[in-house]
Amino acid sequence: MSSSNTGMVRFRFDPENPPRMTPEQMQALRELRDEDIDLSDIPEQPSTGWRRVSELIPAENKQQITLRLDAEVVAFFRATGRRYQSRINAALREYVHAQKKAV
């Protein structure tokens, strides 16, 4: 099989030297209405999206305490990124709900 031109264009973005828009392109972008944007290649999103843990539990409902956890547990949650303490809280909350259902 010989290699042929597929028509694919490769573009590398250089953050130090971004491409400039022409005045005509800027004007066309300003005049573009939301209704004119083609979203046909984007799948429908469900109306119920992800929410932050902080949206589920009001901040005034939280208490600051000192808690000793296994190093392995802390390392696991820290590896998941920022706001790992909120995820620990969410996991503990799920445990509490499961225990209440079991009683």
Secondary structure, DSSP 8 states (H G I E B T S, - for coil): --------------TTS-----HHHHHHHHH--GGGS--TTS----SS----HHHHS-GGG---------HHHHHHHHHT-TTHHHHHHHHHHHHHHHHHHH-
